[in-house]
Amino acid sequence: MQRKHTPRLTGAAQSLRRNMTKEERRLWYDFLRQYPIRFLRQKVIGRYIVDFYCRQAALVIEVDGGQPDAVEYDEIRTRWISQWGLTVMRISNKEVNQNFAAVCQAIDCAVQERIRQ
């Protein structure tokens, strides 16, 4: 199995970067964009586009809207992405809105733990 960039998803990723959700925008502009370890937003990984990706920590962050019909799809995506040695961290919109400082701290802890490995 080879991880490749899927060119047909490039346009969709660019569109998602321009049209981030309110919660994705907050996480990006208020924390991840200036984080000392580089994160990319709306990154194409194989056949999926992930919300945020940190290559150095092998970490994917997904901001979930809480749609009940997306649970099975999210599990399939997580399993596929995990096959590449990436850790998927799921954060709900509610967490971003109600406890932003704790979300930022959890991300920082996950990054620090992953880069020490």
Phi and psi restraints in degrees (range 20) as a CNS / XPLOR table:
assign (resid 1 and name C) (resid 2 and name N)
       (resid 2 and name CA) (resid 2 and name C) 1.0 -121.5 20.0 2
assign (resid 2 and name N) (resid 2 and name CA)
       (resid 2 and name C) (resid 3 and name N) 1.0 127.9 20.0 2
assign (resid 2 and name C) (resid 3 and name N)
       (resid 3 and name CA) (resid 3 and name C) 1.0 -81.9 20.0 2
assign (resid 3 and name N) (resid 3 and name CA)
       (resid 3 and name C) (resid 4 and name N) 1.0 123.3 20.0 2
assign (resid 3 and name C) (resid 4 and name N)
       (resid 4 and name CA) (resid 4 and name C) 1.0 -130.8 20.0 2
assign (resid 4 and name N) (resid 4 and name CA)
       (resid 4 and name C) (resid 5 and name N) 1.0 155.0 20.0 2
assign (resid 4 and name C) (resid 5 and name N)
       (resid 5 and name CA) (resid 5 and name C) 1.0 -73.6 20.0 2
assign (resid 5 and name N) (resid 5 and name CA)
       (resid 5 and name C) (resid 6 and name N) 1.0 133.8 20.0 2
assign (resid 5 and name C) (resid 6 and name N)
       (resid 6 and name CA) (resid 6 and name C) 1.0 -100.3 20.0 2
assign (resid 6 and name N) (resid 6 and name CA)
       (resid 6 and name C) (resid 7 and name N) 1.0 102.2 20.0 2
assign (resid 6 and name C) (resid 7 and name N)
       (resid 7 and name CA) (resid 7 and name C) 1.0 -56.5 20.0 2
assign (resid 7 and name N) (resid 7 and name CA)
       (resid 7 and name C) (resid 8 and name N) 1.0 -31.3 20.0 2
assign (resid 7 and name C) (resid 8 and name N)
       (resid 8 and name CA) (resid 8 and name C) 1.0 -67.9 20.0 2
assign (resid 8 and name N) (resid 8 and name CA)
       (resid 8 and name C) (resid 9 and name N) 1.0 -14.9 20.0 2
assign (resid 8 and name C) (resid 9 and name N)
       (resid 9 and name CA) (resid 9 and name C) 1.0 -92.7 20.0 2
assign (resid 9 and name N) (resid 9 and name CA)
       (resid 9 and name C) (resid 10 and name N) 1.0 -8.0 20.0 2
assign (resid 9 and name C) (resid 10 and name N)
       (resid 10 and name CA) (resid 10 and name C) 1.0 -58.0 20.0 2
assign (resid 10 and name N) (resid 10 and name CA)
       (resid 10 and name C) (resid 11 and name N) 1.0 -46.6 20.0 2
assign (resid 10 and name C) (resid 11 and name N)
       (resid 11 and name CA) (resid 11 and name C) 1.0 -62.6 20.0 2
assign (resid 11 and name N) (resid 11 and name CA)
       (resid 11 and name C) (resid 12 and name N) 1.0 -40.3 20.0 2
assign (resid 11 and name C) (resid 12 and name N)
       (resid 12 and name CA) (resid 12 and name C) 1.0 -65.1 20.0 2
assign (resid 12 and name N) (resid 12 and name CA)
       (resid 12 and name C) (resid 13 and name N) 1.0 -40.3 20.0 2
assign (resid 12 and name C) (resid 13 and name N)
       (resid 13 and name CA) (resid 13 and name C) 1.0 -63.6 20.0 2
assign (resid 13 and name N) (resid 13 and name CA)
       (resid 13 and name C) (resid 14 and name N) 1.0 -41.9 20.0 2
assign (resid 13 and name C) (resid 14 and name N)
       (resid 14 and name CA) (resid 14 and name C) 1.0 -62.7 20.0 2
assign (resid 14 and name N) (resid 14 and name CA)
       (resid 14 and name C) (resid 15 and name N) 1.0 -41.1 20.0 2
assign (resid 14 and name C) (resid 15 and name N)
       (resid 15 and name CA) (resid 15 and name C) 1.0 -64.2 20.0 2
assign (resid 15 and name N) (resid 15 and name CA)
       (resid 15 and name C) (resid 16 and name N) 1.0 -41.1 20.0 2
assign (resid 15 and name C) (resid 16 and name N)
       (resid 16 and name CA) (resid 16 and name C) 1.0 -64.5 20.0 2
assign (resid 16 and name N) (resid 16 and name CA)
       (resid 16 and name C) (resid 17 and name N) 1.0 -35.0 20.0 2
assign (resid 16 and name C) (resid 17 and name N)
       (resid 17 and name CA) (resid 17 and name C) 1.0 -65.2 20.0 2
assign (resid 17 and name N) (resid 17 and name CA)
       (resid 17 and name C) (resid 18 and name N) 1.0 -37.7 20.0 2
assign (resid 17 and name C) (resid 18 and name N)
       (resid 18 and name CA) (resid 18 and name C) 1.0 -74.1 20.0 2
assign (resid 18 and name N) (resid 18 and name CA)
       (resid 18 and name C) (resid 19 and name N) 1.0 -25.8 20.0 2
assign (resid 18 and name C) (resid 19 and name N)
       (resid 19 and name CA) (resid 19 and name C) 1.0 -122.3 20.0 2
assign (resid 19 and name N) (resid 19 and name CA)
       (resid 19 and name C) (resid 20 and name N) 1.0 46.9 20.0 2
assign (resid 19 and name C) (resid 20 and name N)
       (resid 20 and name CA) (resid 20 and name C) 1.0 -63.2 20.0 2
assign (resid 20 and name N) (resid 20 and name CA)
       (resid 20 and name C) (resid 21 and name N) 1.0 153.3 20.0 2
assign (resid 20 and name C) (resid 21 and name N)
       (resid 21 and name CA) (resid 21 and name C) 1.0 -69.4 20.0 2
assign (resid 21 and name N) (resid 21 and name CA)
       (resid 21 and name C) (resid 22 and name N) 1.0 165.6 20.0 2
assign (resid 21 and name C) (resid 22 and name N)
       (resid 22 and name CA) (resid 22 and name C) 1.0 -57.5 20.0 2
assign (resid 22 and name N) (resid 22 and name CA)
       (resid 22 and name C) (resid 23 and name N) 1.0 -41.7 20.0 2
assign (resid 22 and name C) (resid 23 and name N)
       (resid 23 and name CA) (resid 23 and name C) 1.0 -70.7 20.0 2
assign (resid 23 and name N) (resid 23 and name CA)
       (resid 23 and name C) (resid 24 and name N) 1.0 -41.6 20.0 2
assign (resid 23 and name C) (resid 24 and name N)
       (resid 24 and name CA) (resid 24 and name C) 1.0 -62.3 20.0 2
assign (resid 24 and name N) (resid 24 and name CA)
       (resid 24 and name C) (resid 25 and name N) 1.0 -42.6 20.0 2
assign (resid 24 and name C) (resid 25 and name N)
       (resid 25 and name CA) (resid 25 and name C) 1.0 -60.1 20.0 2
assign (resid 25 and name N) (resid 25 and name CA)
       (resid 25 and name C) (resid 26 and name N) 1.0 -45.3 20.0 2
assign (resid 25 and name C) (resid 26 and name N)
       (resid 26 and name CA) (resid 26 and name C) 1.0 -63.0 20.0 2
assign (resid 26 and name N) (resid 26 and name CA)
       (resid 26 and name C) (resid 27 and name N) 1.0 -46.5 20.0 2
assign (resid 26 and name C) (resid 27 and name N)
       (resid 27 and name CA) (resid 27 and name C) 1.0 -62.2 20.0 2
assign (resid 27 and name N) (resid 27 and name CA)
       (resid 27 and name C) (resid 28 and name N) 1.0 -40.8 20.0 2
assign (resid 27 and name C) (resid 28 and name N)
       (resid 28 and name CA) (resid 28 and name C) 1.0 -68.5 20.0 2
assign (resid 28 and name N) (resid 28 and name CA)
       (resid 28 and name C) (resid 29 and name N) 1.0 -56.3 20.0 2
assign (resid 28 and name C) (resid 29 and name N)
       (resid 29 and name CA) (resid 29 and name C) 1.0 -75.5 20.0 2
assign (resid 29 and name N) (resid 29 and name CA)
       (resid 29 and name C) (resid 30 and name N) 1.0 -28.6 20.0 2
assign (resid 29 and name C) (resid 30 and name N)
       (resid 30 and name CA) (resid 30 and name C) 1.0 -96.7 20.0 2
assign (resid 30 and name N) (resid 30 and name CA)
       (resid 30 and name C) (resid 31 and name N) 1.0 -5.5 20.0 2
assign (resid 30 and name C) (resid 31 and name N)
       (resid 31 and name CA) (resid 31 and name C) 1.0 -148.0 20.0 2
assign (resid 31 and name N) (resid 31 and name CA)
       (resid 31 and name C) (resid 32 and name N) 1.0 -63.3 20.0 2
assign (resid 31 and name C) (resid 32 and name N)
       (resid 32 and name CA) (resid 32 and name C) 1.0 -69.2 20.0 2
assign (resid 32 and name N) (resid 32 and name CA)
       (resid 32 and name C) (resid 33 and name N) 1.0 -34.2 20.0 2
assign (resid 32 and name C) (resid 33 and name N)
       (resid 33 and name CA) (resid 33 and name C) 1.0 -60.7 20.0 2
assign (resid 33 and name N) (resid 33 and name CA)
       (resid 33 and name C) (resid 34 and name N) 1.0 -35.2 20.0 2
assign (resid 33 and name C) (resid 34 and name N)
       (resid 34 and name CA) (resid 34 and name C) 1.0 -104.2 20.0 2
assign (resid 34 and name N) (resid 34 and name CA)
       (resid 34 and name C) (resid 35 and name N) 1.0 7.3 20.0 2
assign (resid 34 and name C) (resid 35 and name N)
       (resid 35 and name CA) (resid 35 and name C) 1.0 -62.5 20.0 2
assign (resid 35 and name N) (resid 35 and name CA)
       (resid 35 and name C) (resid 36 and name N) 1.0 140.9 20.0 2
assign (resid 35 and name C) (resid 36 and name N)
       (resid 36 and name CA) (resid 36 and name C) 1.0 -63.6 20.0 2
assign (resid 36 and name N) (resid 36 and name CA)
       (resid 36 and name C) (resid 37 and name N) 1.0 -22.0 20.0 2
assign (resid 36 and name C) (resid 37 and name N)
       (resid 37 and name CA) (resid 37 and name C) 1.0 -105.5 20.0 2
assign (resid 37 and name N) (resid 37 and name CA)
       (resid 37 and name C) (resid 38 and name N) 1.0 131.4 20.0 2
assign (resid 37 and name C) (resid 38 and name N)
       (resid 38 and name CA) (resid 38 and name C) 1.0 -66.3 20.0 2
assign (resid 38 and name N) (resid 38 and name CA)
       (resid 38 and name C) (resid 39 and name N) 1.0 131.2 20.0 2
assign (resid 38 and name C) (resid 39 and name N)
       (resid 39 and name CA) (resid 39 and name C) 1.0 -115.4 20.0 2
assign (resid 39 and name N) (resid 39 and name CA)
       (resid 39 and name C) (resid 40 and name N) 1.0 146.4 20.0 2
assign (resid 39 and name C) (resid 40 and name N)
       (resid 40 and name CA) (resid 40 and name C) 1.0 -111.7 20.0 2
assign (resid 40 and name N) (resid 40 and name CA)
       (resid 40 and name C) (resid 41 and name N) 1.0 149.9 20.0 2
assign (resid 40 and name C) (resid 41 and name N)
       (resid 41 and name CA) (resid 41 and name C) 1.0 -111.6 20.0 2
assign (resid 41 and name N) (resid 41 and name CA)
       (resid 41 and name C) (resid 42 and name N) 1.0 146.1 20.0 2
assign (resid 41 and name C) (resid 42 and name N)
       (resid 42 and name CA) (resid 42 and name C) 1.0 49.1 20.0 2
assign (resid 42 and name N) (resid 42 and name CA)
       (resid 42 and name C) (resid 43 and name N) 1.0 59.6 20.0 2
assign (resid 42 and name C) (resid 43 and name N)
       (resid 43 and name CA) (resid 43 and name C) 1.0 -92.6 20.0 2
assign (resid 43 and name N) (resid 43 and name CA)
       (resid 43 and name C) (resid 44 and name N) 1.0 132.4 20.0 2
assign (resid 43 and name C) (resid 44 and name N)
       (resid 44 and name CA) (resid 44 and name C) 1.0 -78.6 20.0 2
assign (resid 44 and name N) (resid 44 and name CA)
       (resid 44 and name C) (resid 45 and name N) 1.0 122.0 20.0 2
assign (resid 44 and name C) (resid 45 and name N)
       (resid 45 and name CA) (resid 45 and name C) 1.0 -126.7 20.0 2
assign (resid 45 and name N) (resid 45 and name CA)
       (resid 45 and name C) (resid 46 and name N) 1.0 107.2 20.0 2
assign (resid 45 and name C) (resid 46 and name N)
       (resid 46 and name CA) (resid 46 and name C) 1.0 61.1 20.0 2
assign (resid 46 and name N) (resid 46 and name CA)
       (resid 46 and name C) (resid 47 and name N) 1.0 -121.4 20.0 2
assign (resid 46 and name C) (resid 47 and name N)
       (resid 47 and name CA) (resid 47 and name C) 1.0 -97.5 20.0 2
assign (resid 47 and name N) (resid 47 and name CA)
       (resid 47 and name C) (resid 48 and name N) 1.0 10.2 20.0 2
assign (resid 47 and name C) (resid 48 and name N)
       (resid 48 and name CA) (resid 48 and name C) 1.0 -124.5 20.0 2
assign (resid 48 and name N) (resid 48 and name CA)
       (resid 48 and name C) (resid 49 and name N) 1.0 159.4 20.0 2
assign (resid 48 and name C) (resid 49 and name N)
       (resid 49 and name CA) (resid 49 and name C) 1.0 -115.0 20.0 2
assign (resid 49 and name N) (resid 49 and name CA)
       (resid 49 and name C) (resid 50 and name N) 1.0 120.8 20.0 2
assign (resid 49 and name C) (resid 50 and name N)
       (resid 50 and name CA) (resid 50 and name C) 1.0 -99.4 20.0 2
assign (resid 50 and name N) (resid 50 and name CA)
       (resid 50 and name C) (resid 51 and name N) 1.0 153.2 20.0 2
assign (resid 50 and name C) (resid 51 and name N)
       (resid 51 and name CA) (resid 51 and name C) 1.0 -63.8 20.0 2
assign (resid 51 and name N) (resid 51 and name CA)
       (resid 51 and name C) (resid 52 and name N) 1.0 -53.4 20.0 2
assign (resid 51 and name C) (resid 52 and name N)
       (resid 52 and name CA) (resid 52 and name C) 1.0 -140.2 20.0 2
assign (resid 52 and name N) (resid 52 and name CA)
       (resid 52 and name C) (resid 53 and name N) 1.0 144.0 20.0 2
assign (resid 52 and name C) (resid 53 and name N)
       (resid 53 and name CA) (resid 53 and name C) 1.0 -139.9 20.0 2
assign (resid 53 and name N) (resid 53 and name CA)
       (resid 53 and name C) (resid 54 and name N) 1.0 131.0 20.0 2
assign (resid 53 and name C) (resid 54 and name N)
       (resid 54 and name CA) (resid 54 and name C) 1.0 -118.1 20.0 2
assign (resid 54 and name N) (resid 54 and name CA)
       (resid 54 and name C) (resid 55 and name N) 1.0 107.4 20.0 2
assign (resid 54 and name C) (resid 55 and name N)
       (resid 55 and name CA) (resid 55 and name C) 1.0 -63.6 20.0 2
assign (resid 55 and name N) (resid 55 and name CA)
       (resid 55 and name C) (resid 56 and name N) 1.0 -45.1 20.0 2
assign (resid 55 and name C) (resid 56 and name N)
       (resid 56 and name CA) (resid 56 and name C) 1.0 -60.1 20.0 2
assign (resid 56 and name N) (resid 56 and name CA)
       (resid 56 and name C) (resid 57 and name N) 1.0 -36.2 20.0 2
assign (resid 56 and name C) (resid 57 and name N)
       (resid 57 and name CA) (resid 57 and name C) 1.0 -97.0 20.0 2
assign (resid 57 and name N) (resid 57 and name CA)
       (resid 57 and name C) (resid 58 and name N) 1.0 -1.1 20.0 2
assign (resid 57 and name C) (resid 58 and name N)
       (resid 58 and name CA) (resid 58 and name C) 1.0 50.6 20.0 2
assign (resid 58 and name N) (resid 58 and name CA)
       (resid 58 and name C) (resid 59 and name N) 1.0 50.1 20.0 2
assign (resid 58 and name C) (resid 59 and name N)
       (resid 59 and name CA) (resid 59 and name C) 1.0 -126.3 20.0 2
assign (resid 59 and name N) (resid 59 and name CA)
       (resid 59 and name C) (resid 60 and name N) 1.0 132.8 20.0 2
assign (resid 59 and name C) (resid 60 and name N)
       (resid 60 and name CA) (resid 60 and name C) 1.0 -113.6 20.0 2
assign (resid 60 and name N) (resid 60 and name CA)
       (resid 60 and name C) (resid 61 and name N) 1.0 134.6 20.0 2
assign (resid 60 and name C) (resid 61 and name N)
       (resid 61 and name CA) (resid 61 and name C) 1.0 -115.7 20.0 2
assign (resid 61 and name N) (resid 61 and name CA)
       (resid 61 and name C) (resid 62 and name N) 1.0 125.4 20.0 2
assign (resid 61 and name C) (resid 62 and name N)
       (resid 62 and name CA) (resid 62 and name C) 1.0 -114.7 20.0 2
assign (resid 62 and name N) (resid 62 and name CA)
       (resid 62 and name C) (resid 63 and name N) 1.0 126.5 20.0 2
assign (resid 62 and name C) (resid 63 and name N)
       (resid 63 and name CA) (resid 63 and name C) 1.0 -98.6 20.0 2
assign (resid 63 and name N) (resid 63 and name CA)
       (resid 63 and name C) (resid 64 and name N) 1.0 113.9 20.0 2
assign (resid 63 and name C) (resid 64 and name N)
       (resid 64 and name CA) (resid 64 and name C) 1.0 -100.3 20.0 2
assign (resid 64 and name N) (resid 64 and name CA)
       (resid 64 and name C) (resid 65 and name N) 1.0 138.2 20.0 2
assign (resid 64 and name C) (resid 65 and name N)
       (resid 65 and name CA) (resid 65 and name C) 1.0 -84.6 20.0 2
assign (resid 65 and name N) (resid 65 and name CA)
       (resid 65 and name C) (resid 66 and name N) 1.0 -7.0 20.0 2
assign (resid 65 and name C) (resid 66 and name N)
       (resid 66 and name CA) (resid 66 and name C) 1.0 82.9 20.0 2
assign (resid 66 and name N) (resid 66 and name CA)
       (resid 66 and name C) (resid 67 and name N) 1.0 24.5 20.0 2
assign (resid 66 and name C) (resid 67 and name N)
       (resid 67 and name CA) (resid 67 and name C) 1.0 -75.9 20.0 2
assign (resid 67 and name N) (resid 67 and name CA)
       (resid 67 and name C) (resid 68 and name N) 1.0 120.5 20.0 2
assign (resid 67 and name C) (resid 68 and name N)
       (resid 68 and name CA) (resid 68 and name C) 1.0 -62.8 20.0 2
assign (resid 68 and name N) (resid 68 and name CA)
       (resid 68 and name C) (resid 69 and name N) 1.0 -29.4 20.0 2
assign (resid 68 and name C) (resid 69 and name N)
       (resid 69 and name CA) (resid 69 and name C) 1.0 -76.4 20.0 2
assign (resid 69 and name N) (resid 69 and name CA)
       (resid 69 and name C) (resid 70 and name N) 1.0 -7.8 20.0 2
assign (resid 69 and name C) (resid 70 and name N)
       (resid 70 and name CA) (resid 70 and name C) 1.0 -94.6 20.0 2
assign (resid 70 and name N) (resid 70 and name CA)
       (resid 70 and name C) (resid 71 and name N) 1.0 -4.3 20.0 2
assign (resid 70 and name C) (resid 71 and name N)
       (resid 71 and name CA) (resid 71 and name C) 1.0 -60.4 20.0 2
assign (resid 71 and name N) (resid 71 and name CA)
       (resid 71 and name C) (resid 72 and name N) 1.0 -48.2 20.0 2
assign (resid 71 and name C) (resid 72 and name N)
       (resid 72 and name CA) (resid 72 and name C) 1.0 -64.2 20.0 2
assign (resid 72 and name N) (resid 72 and name CA)
       (resid 72 and name C) (resid 73 and name N) 1.0 -43.9 20.0 2
assign (resid 72 and name C) (resid 73 and name N)
       (resid 73 and name CA) (resid 73 and name C) 1.0 -61.0 20.0 2
assign (resid 73 and name N) (resid 73 and name CA)
       (resid 73 and name C) (resid 74 and name N) 1.0 -43.2 20.0 2
assign (resid 73 and name C) (resid 74 and name N)
       (resid 74 and name CA) (resid 74 and name C) 1.0 -61.6 20.0 2
assign (resid 74 and name N) (resid 74 and name CA)
       (resid 74 and name C) (resid 75 and name N) 1.0 -39.4 20.0 2
assign (resid 74 and name C) (resid 75 and name N)
       (resid 75 and name CA) (resid 75 and name C) 1.0 -64.9 20.0 2
assign (resid 75 and name N) (resid 75 and name CA)
       (resid 75 and name C) (resid 76 and name N) 1.0 -40.4 20.0 2
assign (resid 75 and name C) (resid 76 and name N)
       (resid 76 and name CA) (resid 76 and name C) 1.0 -63.8 20.0 2
assign (resid 76 and name N) (resid 76 and name CA)
       (resid 76 and name C) (resid 77 and name N) 1.0 -46.4 20.0 2
assign (resid 76 and name C) (resid 77 and name N)
       (resid 77 and name CA) (resid 77 and name C) 1.0 -58.9 20.0 2
assign (resid 77 and name N) (resid 77 and name CA)
       (resid 77 and name C) (resid 78 and name N) 1.0 -45.8 20.0 2
assign (resid 77 and name C) (resid 78 and name N)
       (resid 78 and name CA) (resid 78 and name C) 1.0 -61.8 20.0 2
assign (resid 78 and name N) (resid 78 and name CA)
       (resid 78 and name C) (resid 79 and name N) 1.0 -44.0 20.0 2
assign (resid 78 and name C) (resid 79 and name N)
       (resid 79 and name CA) (resid 79 and name C) 1.0 -61.5 20.0 2
assign (resid 79 and name N) (resid 79 and name CA)
       (resid 79 and name C) (resid 80 and name N) 1.0 -44.1 20.0 2
assign (resid 79 and name C) (resid 80 and name N)
       (resid 80 and name CA) (resid 80 and name C) 1.0 -64.6 20.0 2
assign (resid 80 and name N) (resid 80 and name CA)
       (resid 80 and name C) (resid 81 and name N) 1.0 -46.9 20.0 2
assign (resid 80 and name C) (resid 81 and name N)
       (resid 81 and name CA) (resid 81 and name C) 1.0 -65.1 20.0 2
assign (resid 81 and name N) (resid 81 and name CA)
       (resid 81 and name C) (resid 82 and name N) 1.0 -37.8 20.0 2
assign (resid 81 and name C) (resid 82 and name N)
       (resid 82 and name CA) (resid 82 and name C) 1.0 -64.7 20.0 2
assign (resid 82 and name N) (resid 82 and name CA)
       (resid 82 and name C) (resid 83 and name N) 1.0 -26.2 20.0 2
assign (resid 82 and name C) (resid 83 and name N)
       (resid 83 and name CA) (resid 83 and name C) 1.0 -60.9 20.0 2
assign (resid 83 and name N) (resid 83 and name CA)
       (resid 83 and name C) (resid 84 and name N) 1.0 -20.2 20.0 2
assign (resid 83 and name C) (resid 84 and name N)
       (resid 84 and name CA) (resid 84 and name C) 1.0 -93.9 20.0 2
assign (resid 84 and name N) (resid 84 and name CA)
       (resid 84 and name C) (resid 85 and name N) 1.0 11.3 20.0 2
assign (resid 84 and name C) (resid 85 and name N)
       (resid 85 and name CA) (resid 85 and name C) 1.0 79.8 20.0 2
assign (resid 85 and name N) (resid 85 and name CA)
       (resid 85 and name C) (resid 86 and name N) 1.0 14.9 20.0 2
assign (resid 85 and name C) (resid 86 and name N)
       (resid 86 and name CA) (resid 86 and name C) 1.0 -95.7 20.0 2
assign (resid 86 and name N) (resid 86 and name CA)
       (resid 86 and name C) (resid 87 and name N) 1.0 144.0 20.0 2
assign (resid 86 and name C) (resid 87 and name N)
       (resid 87 and name CA) (resid 87 and name C) 1.0 -96.7 20.0 2
assign (resid 87 and name N) (resid 87 and name CA)
       (resid 87 and name C) (resid 88 and name N) 1.0 133.0 20.0 2
assign (resid 87 and name C) (resid 88 and name N)
       (resid 88 and name CA) (resid 88 and name C) 1.0 -105.1 20.0 2
assign (resid 88 and name N) (resid 88 and name CA)
       (resid 88 and name C) (resid 89 and name N) 1.0 122.8 20.0 2
assign (resid 88 and name C) (resid 89 and name N)
       (resid 89 and name CA) (resid 89 and name C) 1.0 -109.2 20.0 2
assign (resid 89 and name N) (resid 89 and name CA)
       (resid 89 and name C) (resid 90 and name N) 1.0 120.7 20.0 2
assign (resid 89 and name C) (resid 90 and name N)
       (resid 90 and name CA) (resid 90 and name C) 1.0 -103.4 20.0 2
assign (resid 90 and name N) (resid 90 and name CA)
       (resid 90 and name C) (resid 91 and name N) 1.0 130.3 20.0 2
assign (resid 90 and name C) (resid 91 and name N)
       (resid 91 and name CA) (resid 91 and name C) 1.0 -127.6 20.0 2
assign (resid 91 and name N) (resid 91 and name CA)
       (resid 91 and name C) (resid 92 and name N) 1.0 131.7 20.0 2
assign (resid 91 and name C) (resid 92 and name N)
       (resid 92 and name CA) (resid 92 and name C) 1.0 -83.1 20.0 2
assign (resid 92 and name N) (resid 92 and name CA)
       (resid 92 and name C) (resid 93 and name N) 1.0 155.0 20.0 2
assign (resid 92 and name C) (resid 93 and name N)
       (resid 93 and name CA) (resid 93 and name C) 1.0 -56.1 20.0 2
assign (resid 93 and name N) (resid 93 and name CA)
       (resid 93 and name C) (resid 94 and name N) 1.0 -39.4 20.0 2
assign (resid 93 and name C) (resid 94 and name N)
       (resid 94 and name CA) (resid 94 and name C) 1.0 -59.9 20.0 2
assign (resid 94 and name N) (resid 94 and name CA)
       (resid 94 and name C) (resid 95 and name N) 1.0 -43.0 20.0 2
assign (resid 94 and name C) (resid 95 and name N)
       (resid 95 and name CA) (resid 95 and name C) 1.0 -62.6 20.0 2
assign (resid 95 and name N) (resid 95 and name CA)
       (resid 95 and name C) (resid 96 and name N) 1.0 -43.0 20.0 2
assign (resid 95 and name C) (resid 96 and name N)
       (resid 96 and name CA) (resid 96 and name C) 1.0 -61.1 20.0 2
assign (resid 96 and name N) (resid 96 and name CA)
       (resid 96 and name C) (resid 97 and name N) 1.0 -42.4 20.0 2
assign (resid 96 and name C) (resid 97 and name N)
       (resid 97 and name CA) (resid 97 and name C) 1.0 -74.4 20.0 2
assign (resid 97 and name N) (resid 97 and name CA)
       (resid 97 and name C) (resid 98 and name N) 1.0 -35.9 20.0 2
assign (resid 97 and name C) (resid 98 and name N)
       (resid 98 and name CA) (resid 98 and name C) 1.0 -101.3 20.0 2
assign (resid 98 and name N) (resid 98 and name CA)
       (resid 98 and name C) (resid 99 and name N) 1.0 -20.6 20.0 2
assign (resid 98 and name C) (resid 99 and name N)
       (resid 99 and name CA) (resid 99 and name C) 1.0 -146.8 20.0 2
assign (resid 99 and name N) (resid 99 and name CA)
       (resid 99 and name C) (resid 100 and name N) 1.0 57.4 20.0 2
assign (resid 99 and name C) (resid 100 and name N)
       (resid 100 and name CA) (resid 100 and name C) 1.0 -59.1 20.0 2
assign (resid 100 and name N) (resid 100 and name CA)
       (resid 100 and name C) (resid 101 and name N) 1.0 -42.8 20.0 2
assign (resid 100 and name C) (resid 101 and name N)
       (resid 101 and name CA) (resid 101 and name C) 1.0 -60.7 20.0 2
assign (resid 101 and name N) (resid 101 and name CA)
       (resid 101 and name C) (resid 102 and name N) 1.0 -41.6 20.0 2
assign (resid 101 and name C) (resid 102 and name N)
       (resid 102 and name CA) (resid 102 and name C) 1.0 -67.2 20.0 2
assign (resid 102 and name N) (resid 102 and name CA)
       (resid 102 and name C) (resid 103 and name N) 1.0 -36.2 20.0 2
assign (resid 102 and name C) (resid 103 and name N)
       (resid 103 and name CA) (resid 103 and name C) 1.0 -61.8 20.0 2
assign (resid 103 and name N) (resid 103 and name CA)
       (resid 103 and name C) (resid 104 and name N) 1.0 -47.2 20.0 2
assign (resid 103 and name C) (resid 104 and name N)
       (resid 104 and name CA) (resid 104 and name C) 1.0 -61.8 20.0 2
assign (resid 104 and name N) (resid 104 and name CA)
       (resid 104 and name C) (resid 105 and name N) 1.0 -41.4 20.0 2
assign (resid 104 and name C) (resid 105 and name N)
       (resid 105 and name CA) (resid 105 and name C) 1.0 -65.3 20.0 2
assign (resid 105 and name N) (resid 105 and name CA)
       (resid 105 and name C) (resid 106 and name N) 1.0 -41.4 20.0 2
assign (resid 105 and name C) (resid 106 and name N)
       (resid 106 and name CA) (resid 106 and name C) 1.0 -63.9 20.0 2
assign (resid 106 and name N) (resid 106 and name CA)
       (resid 106 and name C) (resid 107 and name N) 1.0 -40.3 20.0 2
assign (resid 106 and name C) (resid 107 and name N)
       (resid 107 and name CA) (resid 107 and name C) 1.0 -64.4 20.0 2
assign (resid 107 and name N) (resid 107 and name CA)
       (resid 107 and name C) (resid 108 and name N) 1.0 -46.2 20.0 2
assign (resid 107 and name C) (resid 108 and name N)
       (resid 108 and name CA) (resid 108 and name C) 1.0 -59.0 20.0 2
assign (resid 108 and name N) (resid 108 and name CA)
       (resid 108 and name C) (resid 109 and name N) 1.0 -44.8 20.0 2
assign (resid 108 and name C) (resid 109 and name N)
       (resid 109 and name CA) (resid 109 and name C) 1.0 -61.7 20.0 2
assign (resid 109 and name N) (resid 109 and name CA)
       (resid 109 and name C) (resid 110 and name N) 1.0 -42.6 20.0 2
assign (resid 109 and name C) (resid 110 and name N)
       (resid 110 and name CA) (resid 110 and name C) 1.0 -63.9 20.0 2
assign (resid 110 and name N) (resid 110 and name CA)
       (resid 110 and name C) (resid 111 and name N) 1.0 -42.9 20.0 2
assign (resid 110 and name C) (resid 111 and name N)
       (resid 111 and name CA) (resid 111 and name C) 1.0 -63.7 20.0 2
assign (resid 111 and name N) (resid 111 and name CA)
       (resid 111 and name C) (resid 112 and name N) 1.0 -48.9 20.0 2
assign (resid 111 and name C) (resid 112 and name N)
       (resid 112 and name CA) (resid 112 and name C) 1.0 -60.2 20.0 2
assign (resid 112 and name N) (resid 112 and name CA)
       (resid 112 and name C) (resid 113 and name N) 1.0 -41.1 20.0 2
assign (resid 112 and name C) (resid 113 and name N)
       (resid 113 and name CA) (resid 113 and name C) 1.0 -65.5 20.0 2
assign (resid 113 and name N) (resid 113 and name CA)
       (resid 113 and name C) (resid 114 and name N) 1.0 -42.3 20.0 2
assign (resid 113 and name C) (resid 114 and name N)
       (resid 114 and name CA) (resid 114 and name C) 1.0 -69.8 20.0 2
assign (resid 114 and name N) (resid 114 and name CA)
       (resid 114 and name C) (resid 115 and name N) 1.0 -36.4 20.0 2
assign (resid 114 and name C) (resid 115 and name N)
       (resid 115 and name CA) (resid 115 and name C) 1.0 -77.5 20.0 2
assign (resid 115 and name N) (resid 115 and name CA)
       (resid 115 and name C) (resid 116 and name N) 1.0 -18.0 20.0 2
assign (resid 115 and name C) (resid 116 and name N)
       (resid 116 and name CA) (resid 116 and name C) 1.0 -77.6 20.0 2
assign (resid 116 and name N) (resid 116 and name CA)
       (resid 116 and name C) (resid 117 and name N) 1.0 -19.4 20.0 2
